[in-house]
């Protein structure tokens, strides 16, 4: 649920939103990177680069 108390969207840093969307797409596609990238409108290379960045930061999954 992305809505706050008054029906407005919760605001968060863009990088955090990006991570949440990436992990949601991976979950929806059963971790299929090509399909997840297509859902997100990015290349598989970009997705892999983002995942490598998260891994380096110790971020494996977003709750």
Secondary structure per residue as TSV (DSSP state, phi and psi in degrees):
chain	resnum	aa	ss	phi	psi
A	1	X	-	360.0	118.3
A	2	X	-	-99.0	11.5
A	3	X	B	-104.4	139.3
A	4	X	-	-83.0	-167.4
A	5	X	T	-60.4	-38.2
A	6	X	T	-100.0	20.9
A	7	X	S	81.7	0.8
A	8	X	-	-84.8	154.8
A	9	X	B	-70.8	140.1
A	10	X	-	-68.0	142.7
A	11	X	-	-106.1	135.7
A	12	X	-	-146.6	164.9
A	13	X	-	-58.2	144.5
A	14	X	H	-57.8	-40.6
A	15	X	H	-61.7	-37.5
A	16	X	H	-67.9	-42.3
A	17	X	H	-62.7	-41.6
A	18	X	H	-59.5	-46.8
A	19	X	H	-59.5	-45.7
A	20	X	H	-61.2	-42.3
A	21	X	H	-66.2	-41.1
A	22	X	H	-62.3	-48.5
A	23	X	H	-68.3	-32.6
A	24	X	H	-66.0	-41.2
A	25	X	H	-65.5	-39.9
A	26	X	H	-64.6	-41.0
A	27	X	H	-63.9	-44.1
A	28	X	H	-63.4	-31.8
A	29	X	T	-100.8	15.9
A	30	X	T	54.4	43.1
A	31	X	T	67.5	23.4
A	32	X	-	-85.2	105.4
A	33	X	H	-63.9	-38.8
A	34	X	H	-64.3	-46.0
A	35	X	H	-66.7	-39.2
A	36	X	H	-63.0	-43.5
A	37	X	H	-61.8	-41.2
A	38	X	H	-61.9	-43.4
A	39	X	H	-59.8	-38.2
A	40	X	H	-83.7	-13.0
A	41	X	T	75.0	30.4
A	42	X	S	-127.1	167.8
A	43	X	-	-80.5	159.5
A	44	X	H	-62.1	-36.8
A	45	X	H	-59.8	-44.7
A	46	X	H	-62.7	-42.6
A	47	X	H	-61.1	-47.1
A	48	X	H	-61.8	-40.2
A	49	X	H	-62.0	-43.7
A	50	X	H	-62.4	-44.5
A	51	X	H	-63.7	-37.6
A	52	X	H	-65.5	-39.5
A	53	X	H	-60.1	-45.8
A	54	X	H	-63.5	-40.1
A	55	X	H	-62.4	-42.6
A	56	X	H	-62.7	-31.6
A	57	X	T	-84.8	-3.4
A	58	X	T	81.4	18.3
A	59	X	-	-101.4	109.4
A	60	X	-	-99.4	-32.6
A	61	X	-	-157.9	148.8
A	62	X	-	-103.2	133.9
A	63	X	-	-79.0	360.0
